[in-house]
Amino acid sequence: MRTLRIGSGAGYSGDRIEPAIELAEHGELDYLVFECLAERTIALAQQARLADPQAGYDPLLSERMLRVLPFVGRGTEGRRRLRVITNMGAANPLDAAREVRRIARQLGLSGLKVVAVTGDDVLATVLEDSRQTLDNGQTLASLGKRLISANAYLGVDGIIEALQADADVVITGRVADPSLFLAPQVFEFGWAADDWTRLGRGTLVGHLLECAGQLSGGYFADPGFKDVPNLARLGFPLAEVDATGHAVISKVAGSGGRIDPATCTEQMIYEVHDPAAYLTPDVSADFSGVSFTAPGPDQVAVQGADGQARPADLKVSVGYLDGWIGEGQISYGGPGALARGRLAREVVLERLKLTGVVYEEIRAELIGVDALHGTELGARSDSEPWEVRLRVAARCADRAAAVRIGNEVETLYTNGPYGGGGANKSVRQVVAVASLLLPRDAVSVKIHSEDLQ
């Protein structure tokens, strides 16, 4: 039976590039998929595009394509044709595709076809009814000019159309993570749009691969409990899928990490609210009957996924500006470090009151003591730490107020307690994210081809 080999080249925007190169060179792949978007990532990309109309795509797109494009091509006898699918287009798939074309020319590659998929940017559409309510209870109208983005989670349709157009590289914006991996399966095996069982199986493959190194032991590693070999050389996973949607997950031989039923089980339940109804734009996938077996070292056979009819609506991720975060940090070490850190915290909080700094919420914590578990659990230690770091962060409606948070921490240098060092401060604008639903027929997906002669 014919099989399809799909590799995961990235699990988030800032991921490593070396494991992707390893897959491209040694994975005998048909497709290499870079999944690089999160809800906040695309909102920030939309913000970047507002400042520069030619920006808004993934900042590592150029570097990744410089490294990967030499492996992309039509294939030779005995070698599979490698294609790339990625959502690194973020808020600007068109200019991302043009950048890929530019890099291909720089590398002296000819005959490469780059196709952009658009249609996920639905800001104008949702603003037609500003009375719509987000999942946080706010209406679009209440956000006013703070609203910066609205992107629908597209499914496989645009990617399949791009592959039908013989694309070597497919660049999308917001597409549901598993759909990036499901699309080549549907295209290559000719699955029907309502073959819910196969679409559910293919979605499971995509969900397993979408976070890259998480599946091959990265997020799994816990020394002494769940040991992972050679983590510094972590290999990213690939799936060999057959026409029925069943798959074997593995990685390049000799690469670091581990793939077994335990790593696959953890990834399967990652970000899944209901395993029997994992909603995507393509299918309501059912993972409740999935089984994992290990036919060999670093190999996992995946079976048992199913599916039901896809949702009628598409999820839309809405980004909006929500104030500023001001932050300051400073460290104390040696005898009495904890007492001095606690005194420093008291001083900063009192200073903010005395100087009338207005904030909506604040955190003042001692990293390594009470930052993660609070004062009750954090205080339960066998001995007093000899180094602590004070972190004070506050969310403010006004940027000037946010600036004063870090300033007050920095003044501890000379205003006590003694021995503070390594102070830093920062201010950043908050891009908040919320969601709403949009009827599927309100979204129009299009493809745009960039041929390289």
N, C-alpha and C positions, 0 to 999 in steps of 0.2 A: 504494500500500500504506500502511495506517495505521502511524504511528510514535508512539513514546512518548518524551517528553523528561524526563530525570532529571538533576538537578543535585546537586553535592556542596557542602554548606554548611559542613562542618568536617571536618578530618582528624585532630583530637585534641581533648582536653578544653578546652585553653586557646586554641584557634584564634581568628583574627580574625572579626569579625561582618560587616564592610563587604562583602566579596565575596559572602557569602550574601544580603545585601540586594540587591545588584546582580543576582544570579541571579533572586531572587524578583520583582524589579521589571521586569527586561528580558530574562530568559531564556526567556520563553514556556514555562514548565515545567508538567509534570503533577505531578511529585514533586520535593521538595527534601529531601535526606537529610543528617542531621547524624550523622557517625560520631565518637564521642567517648570510646570506652572502650579501655583497654589492660589487660593482665593486672594490673599493679600498681594501676591506677586503680580497678578495682572492689574490690580488696582494701582499699584506703584508704577507699572509700565504705562498705564493710561495717563498717569500724572506726568511721567517723563515725556510722553508724546505731546501733551499740552504745551510743554516748554519748548519742544523741538519736534515739528511734524514728521521728521525723518527718523526720529528715535522711537523707543517703545518696544523694541524686540529684546530678546535675552542678551545681556551684556557679554556672555561667553559664546554667543553664536559664532562669531568670526573665528575664535581660537579653535572651537570644536570642529568647524568645517575644514579649517586648514589641515587638521590632523586626520580627519575621516574621509574627506572626498577622494584622496588617492586610491581608496579601496572600493569606492562606489563605481559600478560600471555594468556593462552588459554581460560580463562573464565570458569565460572561454571554455573550451571542451574540458569537462571534468570539474569545472568550478561553477558554483552557483552565482547568479547575478545578485549583487547586493544593492538594496535600496534603503534609503533613510526616511523615516517618518518622525516628525517632531512638532511639538507645540511651542517651540522657541520663538515663533512669530509673535506670541504674547499679544500686545495691543496693536501691532503693526506687521501682520504677515506679508503684506506686499513689499515693504521696504526690506524685510528680512529675506525674502526671495531674491530681491535684487542684489543684496549683499552676498548671498550664496553664489549667485551668478558671477559677481565680481571676483570672488575668491577662486572660483573654478577657472576663470580666465588667467588669474595670477599664477595658478598652478599649471597652466598650459593644458587644461582638460577641454576637450571638444566633444560635441554631441550630447552633452549633459542636459537633461530636461528638469527644470525646477518648477513646481506648481504650488501656488499659495491657495489656501482655502479661507474664505471669508464668510461673514454672515453672523458670527457670534456677537458682534458689537450691536446691541439692541437698545442703546441709550435713547435714541430718538423715538423708538417704538414705545418704550415704557413711559416716556414723558407725555405721550398722548393721553394718558390717564394718570395724572399725578396724585389722584386720591388713593391709589393702590397702597396697601399696607405691607410693610416688610415683616420678616419673622421676629424682629425685635420690638414690634408695636408701633414704630414710627411710620409716617406716610412719606411718600416721595416729595410731596409738596412741602413738608416740614423741613426737609433738607435744603431746599432752595439751591443757592449757588455752591453749596458745599458738595453737592452730588457731582462725582467726576467720572463714574463708569457704571456700565451695566452690561454684563457679558453672559450670554446663554451658554449652557453646557451642550455643545453639539455632540452628535453621535458619529457613526461610521460613514454616513452618506457622502459627505464632501471628500473624504479621503479615498473612498472607493472610486468616485468619479475621477479623482486625480490619478489613481493607479490605472484606470481604464484609458486615460490619456497618455499612458506610458511614462509617467513621471519617474525619475530617478530619485528625486528628493521632494518630499511633501512637507510643506510648512503650514502649520495651522495656528490659530489663536486658541481660544478656550474650547477645548474638546475634553469630554470626560476621560479621565486617565485610562481606564481599561479599553475604551473605544479605540485608542491609538494602536493597541495590539490586536483587537478584534477585527479591525478593518481588513488587514491583509489576509486573515483567515477566511473571512466572507468572500473577499475578492478571488483568492486562489482556489478555494474549494466550491465556489458558486452556491453558497448557502442562501436559502430563501430568506427574505426579510421577516417572515413570520415563522421561521423554524426555531421556535423558542428554546427547544432543548439544546440544539447546537450553539445557538447564540449564548445561552447560559453557560455552556461549557467553555466557549471561547472567551467569555467575559471573566470566568475564573482564571484562565491562563493570564489574561491581561492584568487582573487584580494581583496575582502573585508576582508578576514581573515589574509592575509599575514603580515600585520603590527601590529597584535595583539592589544595592548592597544589603538592604534590610533582609531580603530573602536568603542571601548567601552567608548570613551569620553576623552582619554588622550590628544590627539592633538587638540581635539575639544574645550577643556575647556578654557573659557574666562570670568572671574568673572564679574557678573553684566550684561553680554550679553548672554553668553551661559554657564550657571551654570551646574556643574557636581557634583553629591553628592559623598561624601566619596572617594575622589580621591586617598588618601593614601592607600586605600584598593581596588584599581582598579582591577576589574575582567576582564580576557581576554575572547574573544568571542568564540562561537561555532556555527556551522551550522548543522541543521537537513535537509538533502537533500533527495528528493525522486527520483525515477527512471527516471522522466522526466527532472531532473535538476533544478526543483524549490526548494526553500529552505526557511527556517525560521532561522533567525539569533537571538541568545540570549546569555545569560551568566548564570553562576551558581547563583541560587537564593540566595539573601543576600549579594552577593559581591558588591563592590563599582563600580561607573561608571554609564554610561547610554547608552542604545542602542535604537535608534529611527530612523525614516526616515531621520532626519537631519544629524546624525552622519554617517549613511550609504551613504548618498549622497556625503558628503565631502570625504569620503574614496574612493568612486567609481571614482571620477575625479582626485584622487591623482596620479601623474606621468602618466597621460593619455593625449597624445597629440591630438588624434582624437578618440572620443568616438565611432565612427562608424567603426573604424578599429584599434583595439588594437592588435598589432602584437605579437604573442607568437610562440614558436616552434611547438605548437599543433594546433593552429587555429588563424584565424584573427577574433577576437571577436568583436561583435557589441553591444555596451551598449546604443545606442541612444534611444531605446524604453523601457528602464528599468523603472519599477515602484516599489515603496516601500510603503507598508501599515503596520499598526501596529495592529495586532490581539489582543495584550495584552501588559501589562507593560513590557518594556525591551524585546520586541519581534518585529521583522520586517520580513514580508513576502517579498520575492524577486522574481520578475517575469519580463519577457520581454526581456531578453538577447537573442542574436542570434549569428550566426557565419558564416564565409565563409572559403574557402580553406586556409590551412596554407601556410606561405611563403616558397619559394623554398630553401632559404638559411637560415643558422643559424647565429645569431649575435655572434661575438667573442670579448671578453673584453681583451685588451692587456695592460699589466702593464710594465712600464719602469722607470728607475731611472732618475730623472730630477733635480738634484742639492740638495741644503740644505737650510733649513730655520733656521735662527738665530733669537731669540726673547728675549726681556727683558721687564720687567714691574716694576713699582714703583708707590707708592701712595702718595698723598698729602692731608692733611686735615686741617680744621679750616679756619679762616679768610684769604682771599687771596689765597685759595687753587687753584682756577682756573688759576690765574695769574702765580703762581709758576709752575703749570703743563705745561702751555704754554711755559714758559721760559725753563723748562727742555727739552721740545720737541725741541726747537730751538737749545739748546746746543748740544743735541745728534746728530742732523742732521748736524750741523756745524762740530762737532768733526769727524764724519764719512768722511766728505770731507777733513778735514785737515790731517787725518791719511791715506787717500787713500784707504779706504775700497771699494771694487768693488762689486756691487750687480746688479741684473737684474731688480728687482722691490722692492719697499719698502712701508710700511704703518706705519705712526706715528700718533697715534690717542689717544684721551682722552676718555676713557670708561665712558659712562654716559653723555657725552657732544656731541661728534661728530663722535663716532666710527661707528654708524649705519647709520646716515642720513647726514653726511658731515657737513661742517662748516655753510652752509646757514640754513638748517632746524634745525641742532643741536643747533644753537645759540639762537633759539626762545624759551626761557624759562622765566618764570615769576620771578625767583629769581636765584641768583648765587649759584651754588652747594657748599656745605661745604666739599665735598670730591670728588676727582677725581683720576683716575688711568691712568698713561701714559703707553701705549703699543707701542713698536717699534718692527716691524718684517720685515725681508728682506729675499728674496730668492737669494741665491748666488750659483755660479757654484762650488766654492771652499769651503770646510768645514772650513778651517782656517778663511776665511773671515766671515763666518756665526757665528763663535764663538765670533768674535769681536763685533757683534751687541749687544749681551747681556752684554758683558763686559762694553761697554760704558754706558749703562743704569745703571749698578751697581755702576759705579764710581760716579754717582750723589750723593750717600750717603754722601761723604765728600767733593765733589767738587762743590756742590750747584746746584740749590737753596736749602735753608734750609728746614728741616722737612720732607724729603723723608723717607718712610718706607715700609717694606714688599716687598723689591725687590726680584725678582727671574729671572732666565735666563735659556734658554734651546736651544738645537740644535737638529734638527731631519732631517733625509734624506727624500727627497720628492719622493714618489712613484706616478707617474702620470698614468692616465688611458685614453685610447682611444679605438676606436672600428673599426672593419672591418667585412665584410660578408664572409662566407665560405659555399661552396656547402654542402648540407646535407649529400650526399653520401661520403664526405671526412672524416666523423666522425664515429668512430666505438665504440658502447656502449657495455660494458661487465658487468657481475655481478660476485661477488666473495663471497662465502659463508664461514661463521665462525660459525660452529656448536658447541654448548656447551653440552657435555655429562654429 
